Amino acid sequence: MSTPVLTDRQRETLSLIARHTEATGLPPTVRELAARLGGLSTNAVMELLERLERKGCLTRLPRKARGLVVTGEGLRALGGAS
């Protein structure tokens, strides 16, 4: 399977999620991501997350504020192991 091609913003977002999860044991909320991505709107962050999910890099757990999970595809796209 080929590694998904990510835009710079998508790579930055995925990296933030992976680093935050590794550092704290919990993924960031949409609002935390918005703040860390330079004050984007939560709607813009949701669009980024939807695109990452469509590319297979991210799984979102329904009805969970911290329901973001970087997949093996996402780790490969970041250059890490699965």
ABEGO torsion letter per residue (X at the ends): XBBBBBBAAAAAAAAAAAAAAAAAGBBBBAAAAAAAAGGBBAAAAAAAAAAAAAAGABBBBBGBAAABBBBAAAAAAAGBBX
